[in-house]
Amino acid sequence: MNPKILIITGYGLNCEAESSHAWTLAGAAPELVHLNDLIERPTRLHDYAGLMFIGGFSYGDHMGSGLAFGARVRHHMQADLAKFIADGKLILGVCNGFQIMTKLGLLPGLDNNYFTQSVALMHNDCGAFQNFWVTLRFEEQSPCVFTRGLGPMPLPIRHGEGKVFTLDHALLDRMERLGCVPCRYADPATGAATDKFPLNPNGSLNAIAGLCDPTGRVFGLMPHPEAYLFPENHPQWDLQKLRGELPSQGAGLKIFQNAVQFLKLT
Amino acid sequence: MAHRIEIALKRGVHDGRGAGVAHRARNFFHLPVTSCTSRDVFKVDVDLKPKQLREVQKIFTDPVIARSAIGRLAAPAFDWLVETSFKPGVTDNLGRTAQEVVTDTIGRPLTAQEGVYTGVQYLLKGALTREQVQRLGRDLLANELIQSIRVFSAEEWAAAPADAEPPVIRDHTAASVHAYDLGGSDADLMKISRDGILSLSLAEMYAIRDYFNRPDVRAARATLGLPDQPTDVELECLAQTWSEHCKHKIFAARVRYVDEQGREQVIESLFKTFIRAATEKIRADVDWLVSVFTDNAGIIRFNDKYNVSFKCETHNSPSALDPYGGAITGIVGVNRDPMGTGMGCELVCNTWGYCFGSPFFEGELPAGLMHPRRIRDGVHQGVIDGGNQSGIPWTRGFERFDERYLGKPLVYCGTIGKIPRTLQGRPSERKEIFPGDAIVMCGGRIGKDGIHGATFSSEELRHESPAQAVQIGDPITQRKMYEFLMEARDLGLFRALTDNGAGGLSSSLGEMSSMSGGAEIDLAKAPLKYEGLQPWEILLSEAQERMSLAVQPENITAFLALAKRRDVEANVIGTFTDSGAFVVKYGDRFVGRIEMDFLHDGCPKMEIEARWQPPQIAAPAPLRAGNRNHALLGLLGALNVCSKEFKSRQYDGEVKGLSVVKPFVGVQSDMPSDATVMRVEYASNAGIILAEGINPFFSDLDTYAMMASVIDEAVRRVVSVGGKLGQIAGLDNFCWPDPVLSEKTPDGPYKMAQLVRANQALFDVCTAYLVPPISGKDSMKNDSVRGGRKISIPPTVLFSTIAKMDDVRKAVTMHFKQAGDLIYVIGLTQDELGASEFHRWLAAEQGTPANYGGTVPRLDVPRALATYRAMNAVIEAGLLHSSHTPTLGGLAVAFALAVLGGDLGAEITLDAVPQSGKLSDDALLFAESNSRFVVTCAPEQAATLETAFRGVPCARVGTVAATRTLKLATAKRTLIESDLDALRKNFKKTLAGI
């Protein structure tokens, strides 16, 4: 049976269509549920194997991206989210979804503490919202189930507040040691992580593009894998086609396929 | 009692906002600001217990990067402090979100008297005078029209009490309605029109007076207890409905046109004679027109499942007063056009385009006008925020610069929607309203925002232009409403909907009630943002994010219940009737009654004189023969040609994941594409192509040639990426200076003749190309008389195109792809340098910038059609590796962009370029002749390609090289030889970071 995925919508989130399409292509059964319908009966969360916080502009990013939506989720759903994670299920957050998860404290979720914010997603160093493509590298030693076995991946970024930041260097070191950094912005020429704009679009510490919890089942990232499902999404698909290198599907799909594979095996 | 919370970033955390202010203060204002830090201020006007207040403070404060205090937060040393906040009644989106966070935190809804208000503090260091700080406040940090600015020295700040006073409107003026006496002299009538910003002409005032004097009208009014004379509700409603903005009186006028030979022609309505007639003529030849000119947006068939709709609007006057607010309202407002078209379209993508004065303008600005750099920054940011926060990708964007846009910028915003062809088994474009259906207003509340917006935009910009004419869009409230409406649509919960734009309820209900034959509304039932609005203000308010709907009585309970679940405000404010009149109540009292026929058809027709005389504009002196490297580098860096990537990257172009040919293409994704291509749904490889043409410069020589060239550009861009003739639809947006002869517009007949000629060209070219206009808009008063100086825009038409593409995977992009490919030029280059980018560059170089005349590009329709058919065939056959159509800067710029996109070189023999007669080097390089392409193909395809182009001007002119050098030469001499880095640097440097 195809695993059921809950996609929360409403209040300015806006990537529901492509996120839903991504899960469907990957072999899951996504359902869109408005936040207010979920809050009315939070226990329905447990009908699902996975949960996705999608991208968008919840509450217009006013007061800091993800703050208002995160506050609402925390207020109404904290206990059910804790149980969902303890039950071994999956949570994915993309862009604004990642920001919401970080504000909630779901990421990095060290020491089983999933509801205290410990890192920030700050304004990009360049000072503005940016939309262009970057290259991600994935860290093999991370427990992240979404990124297993992935090579360098081009994906678009579309955010104004994506800089992973903390003043606490000990925390940063622990996150790195525990493998909570599954992906980084990389230089496509060398494959190495980079601080250089625009390869690193926001000045993120350690070039961090996404974080997972120590179990690897809770994962969020700034770039948009759901926006690279068609091969023609790639900005140089025209050249790839001419050279016979056009893939049959967009690379972003692999992240969803990894998740579905994990759910089908557990 | 209100509580003040101040929030600052922790030490060691980068304050981008503060650093940005310091940077601009130093670089644009040349003020010695050594540092600036910024802080957020919240005034929480909510009844809170101390513990609740601390909880609110905690949740407002990011624990990782911020710190905060209730009251004052200790500040590091500073010299000056500037605090900005919104004036009472101005939309405060951040404050609204903060209110919702407070609601969630304390677990109860706020009362009508409670609210949260926001402000920003800037702590400046540097040897600045108070006057300098005030100037920064006014010209950089805030707009005094909508914001309060308070300046404190360090000592004053220390001595001042912590201010927690919320900027609320506490106006308890009782609602009242008064009648206007229209029995006075002509001067009295015009005084009523002028004082009320009604923009009604004397003829219109007469018509209104005569209507209210009719015995039958008096009798009907008497039964409702209404006075004989019109009430303010009625007069304001008529003024809105009859405004140029809503009624398009100039396009509907009777025009007497005299050409240069003295031949006279009387035209009854430019719109009907040229625009609608073009579409009607083409209707016989295309089978995909679904709904044109009748709804908020034009609808065409996309495939078996979907129709597609398109609308483009301008929001010029509001953007001149408050660039950010005007522009965000422009984009969020045009989103409601497709949203309110048919039974409501889903939003697919946005387009934008702006005309500004140069951001580097250093001359003297007329008093009251903002610097074009500030206007540009604000307009971009408004459309960026509006589009991004709404989750709608941008697909096309352009900017044009000319000093004549100093007085009024042009801000074009467009939106494409899609809708299933049938809903609940009925054609989705069909709207019906029956007597008895409930009138529902949903979305935002009503405030004084935007009152007189429609009549105001029908006038030139004056010093006393009303502040209320500015609205600020709220994308999140609209997004919530949009999702709710789509849900309600799919459940079949309403019968018709339309948006509340210019003219507010008076306009939306005026339109809708003609479907049932009348309406009766109660203004007291409309939800208000604050007290103190008069009934006529409620009717006219242009407060944003609102739609009006007709809901069948049996669905009203379900409709309102769903709205509540989705946190969207919806209220029944009246009933549609078939009484033949638009009847307005305020509570129990009748305050207005206007018969539908008079409301819609009672406006007297204007009569306008138009006299055409070709203008005399000298050409620049010809350049001596020789190398043209400097000219090409100059053109690549010219404002109208250069890269606009810096601003464009701040718009989200990929949400929904449907993009195929993006706005920027090439190996470095940094060259503008000829047209963009995107899928419309995930399940299909079919898609849409979008492009546009705009050229206000050609207008100076001849608007007929301008219009023909602009349509050709919009069409050939579509053809260049793979669009086919017969599948292209058009949208016209006319922006004109006032063309009506008057004391202040002595050249009205010439400007009107320019309008006539543009319309003639539109009919001629659209019908020949089979490109039906499906929707459009005009903005006819783009003049400014501030500071005693009249500035009129050049006649400007944006012609947008949309075309269906059966298989987006066949799209072709503009850059050269691989070394060894053969380069062809298709189409004829002619001696057409008039008003070209080259002539304007050359005229400026020679110190006579007005002398850019010459022969303006013409259109050879049969040749163009043959060329496009051949292009369609070679792209369908997959022969082309690249295709690029020259526009500004001609072939030289086209070759440069194509090599830059590919990061490859090329060697071009210019003698081979198909040309009429023997052209000068400069005409070959820079003429902006229409209907041309630069294409490449693999060498082994040469014969097939040349066969396909038989009968069309076509010549092989060179080969793509791996050398990273562009060389353009004739047999006599090398005209251009440049490495790619120099070309790229010049193309990108002008607006880099700006």
Boltz contact constraints between the chains, C-beta under 6 A:
constraints:
  - contact:
      token1: [A, 12]
      token2: [B, 476]
      max_distance: 6.0
  - contact:
      token1: [A, 12]
      token2: [B, 479]
      max_distance: 6.0
  - contact:
      token1: [A, 14]
      token2: [B, 391]
      max_distance: 6.0
  - contact:
      token1: [A, 17]
      token2: [B, 656]
      max_distance: 6.0
  - contact:
      token1: [A, 18]
      token2: [B, 656]
      max_distance: 6.0
  - contact:
      token1: [A, 18]
      token2: [B, 657]
      max_distance: 6.0
  - contact:
      token1: [A, 21]
      token2: [B, 682]
      max_distance: 6.0
  - contact:
      token1: [A, 36]
      token2: [B, 565]
      max_distance: 6.0
  - contact:
      token1: [A, 56]
      token2: [B, 391]
      max_distance: 6.0
  - contact:
      token1: [A, 57]
      token2: [B, 389]
      max_distance: 6.0
  - contact:
      token1: [A, 59]
      token2: [B, 97]
      max_distance: 6.0
  - contact:
      token1: [A, 60]
      token2: [B, 93]
      max_distance: 6.0
  - contact:
      token1: [A, 60]
      token2: [B, 389]
      max_distance: 6.0
  - contact:
      token1: [A, 60]
      token2: [B, 476]
      max_distance: 6.0
  - contact:
      token1: [A, 62]
      token2: [B, 94]
      max_distance: 6.0
  - contact:
      token1: [A, 62]
      token2: [B, 97]
      max_distance: 6.0
  - contact:
      token1: [A, 63]
      token2: [B, 97]
      max_distance: 6.0
  - contact:
      token1: [A, 64]
      token2: [B, 62]
      max_distance: 6.0
  - contact:
      token1: [A, 68]
      token2: [B, 97]
      max_distance: 6.0
  - contact:
      token1: [A, 68]
      token2: [B, 101]
      max_distance: 6.0
  - contact:
      token1: [A, 71]
      token2: [B, 59]
      max_distance: 6.0
  - contact:
      token1: [A, 71]
      token2: [B, 101]
      max_distance: 6.0
  - contact:
      token1: [A, 71]
      token2: [B, 104]
      max_distance: 6.0
  - contact:
      token1: [A, 72]
      token2: [B, 104]
      max_distance: 6.0
  - contact:
      token1: [A, 75]
      token2: [B, 104]
      max_distance: 6.0
  - contact:
      token1: [A, 117]
      token2: [B, 63]
      max_distance: 6.0
  - contact:
      token1: [A, 120]
      token2: [B, 62]
      max_distance: 6.0
  - contact:
      token1: [A, 120]
      token2: [B, 64]
      max_distance: 6.0
  - contact:
      token1: [A, 120]
      token2: [B, 65]
      max_distance: 6.0
  - contact:
      token1: [A, 123]
      token2: [B, 16]
      max_distance: 6.0
  - contact:
      token1: [A, 127]
      token2: [B, 16]
      max_distance: 6.0
  - contact:
      token1: [A, 127]
      token2: [B, 20]
      max_distance: 6.0
  - contact:
      token1: [A, 128]
      token2: [B, 650]
      max_distance: 6.0
  - contact:
      token1: [A, 129]
      token2: [B, 650]
      max_distance: 6.0
  - contact:
      token1: [A, 130]
      token2: [B, 649]
      max_distance: 6.0
  - contact:
      token1: [A, 131]
      token2: [B, 649]
      max_distance: 6.0
  - contact:
      token1: [A, 131]
      token2: [B, 652]
      max_distance: 6.0
  - contact:
      token1: [A, 131]
      token2: [B, 653]
      max_distance: 6.0
  - contact:
      token1: [A, 132]
      token2: [B, 649]
      max_distance: 6.0
  - contact:
      token1: [A, 156]
      token2: [B, 654]
      max_distance: 6.0
  - contact:
      token1: [A, 158]
      token2: [B, 652]
      max_distance: 6.0
  - contact:
      token1: [A, 166]
      token2: [B, 64]
      max_distance: 6.0
  - contact:
      token1: [A, 167]
      token2: [B, 12]
      max_distance: 6.0
  - contact:
      token1: [A, 227]
      token2: [B, 654]
      max_distance: 6.0
  - contact:
      token1: [A, 227]
      token2: [B, 657]
      max_distance: 6.0
  - contact:
      token1: [A, 229]
      token2: [B, 657]
      max_distance: 6.0
  - contact:
      token1: [A, 232]
      token2: [B, 660]
      max_distance: 6.0
  - contact:
      token1: [A, 233]
      token2: [B, 657]
      max_distance: 6.0
  - contact:
      token1: [A, 235]
      token2: [B, 669]
      max_distance: 6.0
  - contact:
      token1: [A, 238]
      token2: [B, 813]
      max_distance: 6.0
  - contact:
      token1: [A, 242]
      token2: [B, 817]
      max_distance: 6.0
